Amino acid sequence: VQLQASGGGLVQPGGSLRLSCAASISIIGIDMGWYRQAPGGQRELVASIIRGGSTNYADSVKGRFTISRDNAKNTAYLQMNSLKPEDTAVYYCNAKLDSWSWWGQGTQVTVSS
C-alpha cells in the first residue's frame, strides 16, 4: 500500500492549507488519519476518520482543522484553517486496517510571517 501526501507549503499565520492523501488501494473499510511531527518533537495524532465516517481531533486543532475522505477517489483530506506558527511540522497520513498500518512520506507545513 502506498500513501501519497501532498498540499503542504509555507503559509502566513491565519492562512489555510488543504492536505491530500491518495492511497494506491481502495480506502473503503480503512481508518485514515493525519499525524504531525515538529522538529525535536514526537509524532502526534492530529485527526482521524474511521471507516464509518466518525472523526476525532487533537484538542489543539479542534474548530480549525477538518478531516474528510472521498472513498471514490481513495483519498483523505485535512483542511487546515486559522493556521498558527505552532502548527509547523511535517504532516504524515496514515491508514489502518486491523493490525496493519501504513504511512505516507510526509509533507512539510510551515506557518510563518
C-alpha positions in Angstrom: 0.0 0.0 0.0 1.3 3.4 -0.9 0.1 6.7 0.5 1.0 9.9 -1.3 0.7 13.0 0.8 0.6 16.5 -0.8 -0.6 20.0 -0.2 2.0 21.3 2.3 3.8 24.6 2.0 4.5 27.9 3.5 1.6 30.0 4.8 1.2 33.0 6.9 -0.5 32.8 10.3 -4.2 32.8 9.9 -4.0 31.2 6.5 -5.3 27.9 5.2 -3.9 24.8 3.5 -5.6 21.6 2.4 -3.6 18.4 2.6 -4.4 15.3 0.5 -3.5 11.7 1.0 -4.0 9.5 -2.0 -3.9 5.7 -1.5 -2.9 3.1 -4.0 -5.8 0.9 -2.9 -9.5 1.4 -2.0 -9.8 3.0 1.4 -13.3 1.6 1.9 -13.1 -0.1 5.3 -9.8 1.5 6.2 -9.4 4.1 9.0 -7.5 7.1 7.9 -5.5 9.6 10.0 -3.2 12.6 9.9 -0.3 12.9 12.3 2.4 15.6 12.6 5.9 15.8 13.9 7.6 19.1 14.8 11.4 19.4 15.0 12.6 17.7 18.2 9.1 16.5 19.0 7.2 13.3 18.9 4.8 12.3 16.2 1.3 13.1 17.4 -2.2 12.4 16.1 -3.9 15.4 14.6 -7.1 14.0 13.3 -8.6 10.6 12.3 -11.7 9.4 10.4 -12.8 5.9 10.7 -14.4 3.7 8.1 -17.9 4.7 9.3 -17.1 8.4 9.0 -16.7 9.3 12.7 -13.9 11.8 13.3 -11.6 12.6 16.2 -9.3 15.6 16.6 -6.5 16.7 18.8 -7.6 19.4 21.2 -5.1 21.8 19.7 -6.8 21.7 16.3 -10.5 21.4 17.2 -12.5 24.0 15.4 -9.7 24.8 13.0 -9.0 21.6 11.1 -11.4 19.3 9.3 -10.6 15.7 8.2 -12.7 14.1 5.4 -12.5 11.3 3.0 -13.6 10.5 -0.6 -13.8 6.8 -0.9 -14.5 7.0 -4.6 -11.1 8.8 -5.1 -9.3 6.7 -2.5 -8.2 10.0 -0.8 -8.3 11.5 2.6 -8.1 15.3 3.2 -7.1 17.6 6.0 -8.5 21.1 5.7 -6.5 23.4 7.9 -7.8 26.9 8.7 -6.6 29.6 11.0 -3.1 28.2 11.0 -0.7 29.1 13.8 3.1 29.0 13.9 2.8 26.1 16.3 1.1 24.1 13.6 4.5 24.0 11.8 5.5 20.3 11.3 5.8 17.5 8.9 2.4 16.0 8.4 2.0 12.3 7.7 -1.0 10.4 6.6 -1.8 7.0 8.0 -4.0 4.1 7.0 -5.0 1.4 9.4 -6.8 -1.9 8.8 -6.9 -4.4 11.7 -3.3 -4.9 12.8 -1.9 -3.3 9.6 -0.7 0.3 9.5 0.8 2.2 6.6 2.4 5.6 6.4 2.8 8.3 3.7 6.1 10.1 3.1 5.1 13.3 4.9 4.5 16.8 3.7 6.0 19.9 5.3 3.7 22.6 6.6 5.4 25.9 7.7 3.4 28.7 9.3 5.4 31.9 9.4 5.2 35.5 8.6 
